[in-house]
Amino acid sequence: MLLLMRNADIATRQQRIFAAIWVAIVAGVGVWTTHFVAMLGYRPDAALTYDLQLTLISIVVGVLLVGVPLAGTMFITEDRTRIIFGMIAGLGVAAMHLTGMSAIENCLATYNPFVLALGVIAGMGGFTFAMLQDLSVHGSHLRKGAGIVGGVCALHFVAMAAVSLDQVEAAVRGIGGSFLSILVAIISLAVFTMAMLATFNHRRTLAQLRAGV
């Protein structure tokens, strides 16, 4: 994702749009994957099932509310706007997380609002820090990546500490952990493969642009 954002200042508008689309997809699916991989290891004492429709909707939430603001920084240089994008992305991670949690079936979820708010603030802080990084500055890629990872992990794990799941008697049976793990693997590998191909193509085009070809 960061490789796609690199050298955006010398890319044409069409090239930036191409890269931004993939940045949005990779970022959104990456956040979604982090959530559901972690959920596969959550509550091993309970056979959790998930609503397939809400699980898939959570991918869309991640792409639109996390990936799109992140991709938007490829076109916006004003710090104030980037801060707003960072706050939106942090809230987007929270929205994706809560959508994913709502996909859990046969369980009643209750949240500690103060701990949940702390996680949301931490996520917004991490993404705001990442959004403000100028990728033309040496070391900024590492700082941007650290901000994104820190924001996602802080929000997810603090939010998980805020939730309590109590199983209830119900007849609803969605997808199980085995099917979910296969779904996550297929979607993640597909996006990773296509993103790598897109990255190589994008960087080759930028190299030709620099060389004046």
Number of C-alpha atoms within 10 A of each C-alpha: 20 14 15 25 22 18 16 21 13 12 20 12 13 9 16 22 17 14 25 25 16 25 27 23 23 22 24 27 25 21 25 26 20 16 20 19 15 12 19 15 10 13 10 9 7 9 11 20 20 22 18 15 10 16 21 15 14 26 20 18 22 29 28 19 23 32 27 23 26 27 25 20 23 22 13 12 14 10 14 11 15 23 20 16 26 28 23 20 32 29 20 26 31 27 18 28 25 14 19 23 23 17 22 22 20 20 18 13 15 11 14 13 12 11 16 21 16 16 26 26 18 21 31 30 23 27 33 26 22 26 30 22 21 16 20 12 8 9 11 15 19 13 18 22 18 16 23 26 18 19 27 28 20 21 28 26 14 18 23 21 14 19 17 13 15 11 14 10 7 9 8 10 12 17 17 16 18 10 13 19 15 11 15 17 14 12 13 16 12 11 17 17 12 12 19 15 11 16 20 13 13 20 18 12 15 20 14 11 13 11 8 7 8
